[in-house]
Amino acid sequence: MANILGGIAVSHTPTIGFAVDHHKQQDPAWAPIFQSFEPLQRWLEGEKTGCAGIHL
């Protein structure tokens, strides 16, 4: 049985996807946004999630 950890939401997801697709994570305008995701990424890695559901 699955263990549901919680929900994660981000506004402007299509715009962020554009930035990733165009390798803009280090661009001065985008870097703060991607840096703010780092604690969440570390937490998810520590939880060793088996799957993620994405709702668009």
C-alpha positions as CSV (number, residue, x, y, z in Angstrom):
1,M,0.0,0.0,0.0
2,A,1.2,3.5,-0.8
3,N,2.3,6.0,1.9
4,I,1.1,9.4,0.8
5,L,3.6,12.1,1.8
6,G,1.7,15.2,0.8
7,G,1.1,17.5,-2.1
8,I,3.4,19.9,-3.8
9,A,2.2,22.8,-5.9
10,V,4.1,25.4,-8.0
11,S,2.6,28.3,-9.9
12,H,3.7,29.2,-13.4
13,T,4.7,25.5,-14.1
14,P,4.7,26.0,-18.0
15,T,7.1,28.9,-17.7
16,I,9.4,27.0,-15.4
17,G,9.3,24.1,-17.8
18,F,10.3,26.4,-20.6
19,A,13.3,27.6,-18.5
20,V,14.4,23.9,-17.9
21,D,14.0,23.1,-21.6
22,H,16.2,26.0,-22.5
23,H,18.8,25.3,-19.7
24,K,18.2,28.6,-17.9
25,Q,18.5,27.3,-14.4
26,Q,21.7,29.3,-13.8
27,D,20.4,32.5,-15.6
28,P,20.3,35.4,-13.1
29,A,16.5,35.8,-13.6
30,W,15.8,32.1,-13.0
31,A,18.5,30.9,-10.5
32,P,16.6,32.1,-7.4
33,I,13.5,30.1,-8.4
34,F,15.5,26.9,-9.0
35,Q,17.5,27.4,-5.8
36,S,14.3,27.6,-3.8
37,F,13.5,24.0,-5.0
38,E,16.7,22.6,-3.6
39,P,15.5,21.9,-0.1
40,L,12.5,20.1,-1.5
41,Q,14.6,18.0,-3.8
42,R,16.9,17.0,-0.9
43,W,13.8,16.0,1.2
44,L,12.3,14.0,-1.6
45,E,15.6,12.2,-2.2
46,G,15.7,11.3,1.5
47,E,12.2,9.9,1.4
48,K,13.1,7.6,-1.5
49,T,9.8,8.0,-3.1
50,G,8.7,5.1,-5.3
51,C,6.5,7.2,-7.6
52,A,5.1,10.6,-8.1
53,G,1.7,11.6,-9.5
54,I,1.5,14.7,-11.6
55,H,-1.8,16.6,-12.1
56,L,-1.7,19.4,-14.8
